[in-house]
């Protein structure tokens, strides 16, 4: 379009050529701006995850024990309230949900790899009550621990 306008040399052709150029440049600039913002956000997110790393490492190594938010907060020098808010802001989920998800993943491994009772697996993965373990497991997976085990032993 810009070339046609230049060839015809009609009144206002310079303006049409400039607007064509702007239409080509603006998406490039917006893409650059998005990329720059993404890099800033990525750096910020990385810093937030690094800040949470001691707490996440603790969860992964002590998931079989009772875990308190004041303990996790202390690991990253935050009050339990601020830790919970910060954790949810960074990960999108609460510390309790993160812990339960990790415990359920560990329980899945034990259900498939070990010949332990469901109660033993619940205890070994930090659930103090087998009924609560069963409930949380089913909410997260859509099936019970026993159903998972049967699926792998009947194959």
Residue frames as qw, qx, qy, qz and C-alpha x, y, z in Angstrom:
[[0.000, 0.887, 0.461, 0.000, 0.00, 0.00, 0.00],
 [0.306, -0.788, 0.101, 0.524, 2.80, 2.45, 0.84],
 [0.404, -0.137, 0.595, 0.682, 4.50, 1.76, -2.49],
 [0.214, 0.625, 0.668, 0.343, 1.26, 2.43, -4.41],
 [0.136, -0.934, -0.257, 0.209, 0.80, 5.75, -2.61],
 [0.393, -0.589, 0.331, 0.624, 4.38, 6.73, -3.37],
 [0.385, 0.158, 0.689, 0.593, 3.92, 5.85, -7.05],
 [0.109, 0.760, 0.589, 0.252, 0.73, 7.87, -7.44],
 [0.302, 0.012, -0.164, 0.939, 2.02, 10.89, -5.53],
 [0.228, -0.706, -0.528, -0.413, -1.55, 11.87, -4.62],
 [0.185, -0.649, 0.239, -0.698, -2.29, 14.56, -2.04],
 [0.691, -0.512, 0.314, -0.402, -1.59, 13.21, 1.47],
 [0.891, 0.216, -0.398, 0.033, 0.52, 10.32, 0.23],
 [0.262, 0.475, -0.639, 0.545, 3.21, 11.14, 2.82],
 [0.514, -0.321, 0.439, -0.663, 0.71, 10.75, 5.62],
 [0.949, 0.045, -0.060, -0.308, -0.57, 7.44, 4.30],
 [0.702, 0.394, -0.532, 0.263, 3.01, 6.17, 3.93],
 [0.034, -0.448, 0.619, -0.644, 3.82, 7.24, 7.50],
 [0.732, -0.205, 0.291, -0.580, 0.68, 5.57, 8.86],
 [0.930, 0.200, -0.293, -0.099, 1.61, 2.36, 6.99],
 [0.455, 0.435, -0.622, 0.465, 5.04, 2.46, 8.58],
 [0.351, -0.382, 0.502, -0.692, 3.51, 3.06, 12.01],
 [0.900, -0.055, 0.022, -0.432, 1.22, 0.05, 11.48],
 [0.846, 0.264, -0.434, 0.159, 4.30, -2.08, 10.84],
 [0.273, 0.455, -0.570, 0.628, 6.40, -0.65, 13.67],
 [0.536, -0.444, 0.253, -0.672, 3.79, -0.64, 16.46],
 [0.966, -0.156, -0.121, -0.169, 3.39, -4.47, 16.66],
 [0.716, 0.309, -0.428, 0.457, 7.18, -4.79, 16.76],
 [0.010, -0.494, 0.414, -0.764, 7.42, -2.26, 19.60],
 [0.741, -0.367, 0.111, -0.552, 4.57, -3.91, 21.50],
 [0.954, 0.032, -0.289, 0.068, 6.24, -7.30, 21.13],
 [0.475, 0.397, -0.463, 0.634, 9.49, -5.84, 22.43],
 [0.333, -0.489, 0.305, -0.746, 7.66, -4.25, 25.36],
 [0.910, -0.242, -0.058, -0.333, 5.94, -7.55, 26.23],
 [0.857, 0.180, -0.376, 0.304, 9.24, -9.41, 26.01],
 [0.199, 0.473, -0.437, 0.739, 10.94, -6.83, 28.23],
 [0.588, -0.424, 0.211, -0.656, 8.11, -7.03, 30.77],
 [0.966, -0.081, -0.217, -0.118, 8.22, -10.83, 30.66],
 [0.661, 0.299, -0.468, 0.505, 11.95, -10.80, 31.37],
 [0.126, -0.465, 0.405, -0.777, 11.42, -8.42, 34.31],
 [0.798, -0.287, 0.065, -0.526, 8.55, -10.55, 35.61],
 [0.921, 0.095, -0.368, 0.089, 10.59, -13.71, 35.14],
 [0.397, 0.387, -0.522, 0.648, 13.48, -12.23, 37.11],
 [0.402, -0.403, 0.315, -0.759, 11.10, -11.14, 39.85],
 [0.919, -0.145, -0.118, -0.347, 9.41, -14.56, 39.94],
 [0.782, 0.233, -0.489, 0.308, 12.77, -16.28, 40.10],
 [0.088, 0.414, -0.512, 0.748, 13.78, -14.10, 43.06],
 [0.670, -0.314, 0.166, -0.652, 10.48, -14.95, 44.81],
 [0.956, -0.001, -0.273, -0.104, 10.98, -18.68, 44.24],
 [0.548, 0.343, -0.552, 0.526, 14.54, -18.42, 45.55],
 [0.252, -0.428, 0.407, -0.766, 13.16, -16.75, 48.66],
 [0.838, -0.188, 0.094, -0.504, 10.73, -19.64, 49.16],
 [0.684, 0.350, -0.640, -0.002, 13.28, -22.37, 48.41],
 [0.045, 0.285, -0.817, 0.499, 14.26, -23.07, 52.06],
 [0.602, 0.018, 0.436, -0.669, 10.59, -23.59, 52.94],
 [0.839, 0.311, -0.236, -0.378, 9.96, -25.81, 49.91],
 [0.463, 0.399, -0.771, 0.178, 13.10, -27.83, 50.65],
 [0.243, -0.194, 0.733, -0.605, 11.87, -28.28, 54.22],
 [0.774, 0.148, 0.165, -0.593, 8.46, -29.47, 53.00],
 [0.779, 0.388, -0.455, -0.188, 10.09, -31.96, 50.64],
 [0.377, 0.331, -0.799, 0.330, 12.36, -33.37, 53.33],
 [0.097, 0.001, 0.761, -0.641, 9.88, -33.36, 56.25],
 [0.511, -0.116, -0.384, -0.761, 6.56, -34.05, 54.51],
 [0.605, -0.209, -0.767, -0.031, 6.06, -37.08, 56.73],
 [0.291, -0.267, -0.593, 0.701, 5.94, -34.89, 59.86],
 [0.005, -0.870, -0.473, 0.139, 3.55, -32.22, 61.07],
 [0.422, 0.191, 0.138, 0.875, 4.49, -28.95, 59.34],
 [0.096, -0.801, -0.440, 0.395, 3.49, -25.57, 60.76],
 [0.393, 0.815, 0.179, 0.387, 3.38, -22.28, 58.86],
 [0.304, -0.933, 0.191, 0.003, 5.31, -20.56, 61.64],
 [0.742, -0.315, 0.460, 0.371, 8.18, -23.00, 61.05],
 [0.616, 0.475, 0.423, 0.465, 8.07, -22.37, 57.30],
 [0.066, 0.970, 0.107, 0.209, 7.83, -18.62, 57.83],
 [0.530, -0.775, 0.280, 0.199, 10.82, -18.65, 60.16],
 [0.775, 0.005, 0.438, 0.455, 12.89, -20.39, 57.48],
 [0.411, 0.533, 0.344, 0.655, 12.37, -17.41, 55.17],
 [0.229, -0.157, -0.303, 0.911, 12.28, -14.74, 57.88],
 [0.320, -0.311, -0.331, -0.831, 8.54, -13.99, 57.66],
 [0.467, -0.055, 0.578, -0.667, 5.64, -14.12, 60.03],
 [0.351, 0.212, 0.911, 0.041, 3.23, -17.03, 59.40],
 [0.385, 0.746, 0.395, -0.373, 0.65, -14.56, 58.03],
 [0.224, 0.793, -0.340, -0.454, 3.06, -12.89, 55.60],
 [0.213, -0.288, 0.895, 0.267, 4.59, -16.21, 54.61],
 [0.440, 0.403, 0.797, -0.095, 1.17, -17.65, 53.73],
 [0.377, 0.835, 0.159, -0.369, 0.25, -14.58, 51.67],
 [0.056, 0.716, -0.572, -0.396, 3.63, -14.49, 49.92],
 [0.350, -0.102, 0.919, 0.151, 3.58, -18.25, 49.22],
 [0.479, 0.574, 0.649, -0.140, 0.13, -18.03, 47.66],
 [0.273, 0.864, -0.092, -0.412, 1.09, -14.97, 45.62],
 [0.026, -0.600, 0.724, 0.341, 4.17, -16.74, 44.22],
 [0.165, -0.070, 0.973, 0.144, 2.84, -20.29, 43.74],
 [0.461, -0.118, -0.437, -0.763, -0.87, -19.65, 43.29],
 [0.732, -0.357, -0.559, -0.161, -1.77, -22.09, 46.06],
 [0.519, -0.767, 0.220, -0.307, -1.67, -22.09, 49.86],
 [0.031, 0.544, -0.822, 0.165, 1.18, -23.77, 51.73],
 [0.626, -0.055, 0.676, -0.384, -1.28, -26.36, 53.08],
 [0.834, 0.474, 0.101, -0.263, -2.42, -27.32, 49.59],
 [0.417, 0.700, -0.579, 0.007, 1.21, -27.47, 48.42],
 [0.258, -0.400, 0.832, -0.286, 2.08, -29.77, 51.33],
 [0.749, 0.151, 0.532, -0.366, -0.94, -31.99, 50.71],
 [0.746, 0.607, -0.176, -0.210, -0.16, -32.24, 46.99],
 [0.227, 0.625, -0.739, 0.107, 3.40, -33.24, 47.75],
 [0.455, -0.219, 0.783, -0.363, 2.25, -35.81, 50.31],
 [0.822, 0.340, 0.290, -0.353, -0.25, -37.28, 47.87],
 [0.607, 0.657, -0.434, -0.106, 2.45, -37.59, 45.20],
 [0.014, -0.482, 0.843, -0.238, 4.69, -39.42, 47.67],
 [0.649, 0.013, 0.624, -0.435, 1.74, -41.61, 48.66],
 [0.805, 0.492, -0.089, -0.320, 1.15, -42.54, 45.01],
 [0.378, 0.593, -0.709, 0.053, 4.73, -43.76, 44.77],
 [0.261, -0.275, 0.840, -0.388, 4.37, -45.84, 47.92],
 [0.764, 0.206, 0.354, -0.498, 1.03, -47.28, 46.77],
 [0.785, 0.535, -0.250, -0.189, 2.58, -48.49, 43.55],
 [0.447, 0.580, -0.649, 0.208, 6.05, -49.48, 44.76],
 [0.067, -0.297, 0.804, -0.511, 5.54, -50.74, 48.32],
 [0.526, -0.319, -0.753, -0.233, 3.38, -53.44, 49.83],
 [0.052, -0.036, -0.582, 0.811, 2.16, -51.34, 52.77],
 [0.027, 0.645, 0.756, -0.108, -1.36, -50.89, 54.05],
 [0.093, 0.758, 0.292, 0.576, -3.22, -47.69, 53.20],
 [0.517, -0.848, -0.115, -0.002, -3.00, -46.71, 56.88],
 [0.731, -0.350, 0.161, 0.563, 0.77, -47.18, 56.90],
 [0.438, 0.393, 0.324, 0.740, 1.12, -45.09, 53.75],
 [0.170, -0.880, -0.267, -0.354, -1.08, -42.36, 55.24],
 [0.635, -0.739, 0.010, 0.225, 1.15, -42.27, 58.34],
 [0.706, -0.138, 0.274, 0.638, 4.39, -42.32, 56.33],
 [0.308, 0.476, 0.349, 0.746, 3.26, -39.39, 54.22],
 [0.097, 0.062, -0.289, 0.950, 2.28, -37.14, 57.11],
 [0.518, -0.378, -0.328, -0.694, -1.46, -37.69, 57.23],
 [0.151, -0.241, 0.763, -0.581, -2.45, -38.25, 60.84],
 [0.619, 0.213, 0.541, -0.529, -5.84, -39.68, 59.91],
 [0.306, 0.031, 0.853, 0.421, -6.47, -42.33, 57.23],
 [0.282, 0.716, 0.635, -0.069, -9.96, -40.95, 56.52],
 [0.054, 0.889, -0.063, -0.449, -8.55, -37.48, 55.88],
 [0.262, -0.397, 0.715, 0.513, -5.85, -39.03, 53.67],
 [0.353, 0.351, 0.842, 0.208, -8.50, -40.89, 51.69],
 [0.201, 0.862, 0.402, -0.236, -10.58, -37.71, 51.30],
 [0.046, -0.809, 0.303, 0.501, -7.66, -35.50, 50.20],
 [0.339, -0.195, 0.809, 0.438, -6.33, -38.18, 47.86],
 [0.347, 0.527, 0.764, 0.131, -9.71, -38.60, 46.16],
 [0.134, 0.906, 0.194, -0.353, -10.25, -34.82, 45.87],
 [0.101, -0.722, 0.465, 0.502, -6.90, -34.42, 44.12],
 [0.129, -0.252, 0.869, 0.406, -7.06, -37.45, 41.86],
 [0.652, 0.098, -0.252, -0.708, -10.69, -38.41, 41.39],
 [0.852, -0.057, -0.510, -0.100, -10.06, -41.90, 42.81],
 [0.688, -0.688, 0.187, -0.133, -9.13, -43.41, 46.16],
 [0.113, -0.661, 0.741, 0.043, -5.72, -44.80, 47.14],
 [0.639, -0.014, 0.763, -0.101, -7.16, -48.31, 47.04],
 [0.709, 0.645, 0.236, -0.159, -8.51, -47.79, 43.52],
 [0.260, 0.834, -0.475, -0.106, -5.05, -46.63, 42.40],
 [0.353, -0.436, 0.827, -0.035, -3.42, -49.69, 43.91],
 [0.730, 0.264, 0.612, -0.153, -5.94, -52.03, 42.28],
 [0.571, 0.792, -0.067, -0.205, -5.31, -50.34, 38.94],
 [0.190, 0.743, -0.641, -0.027, -1.62, -51.21, 39.15],
 [0.390, -0.291, 0.862, -0.145, -1.91, -54.68, 40.65],
 [0.731, 0.350, 0.527, -0.256, -4.62, -55.96, 38.28],
 [0.430, 0.746, -0.321, -0.395, -2.72, -54.96, 35.10]]
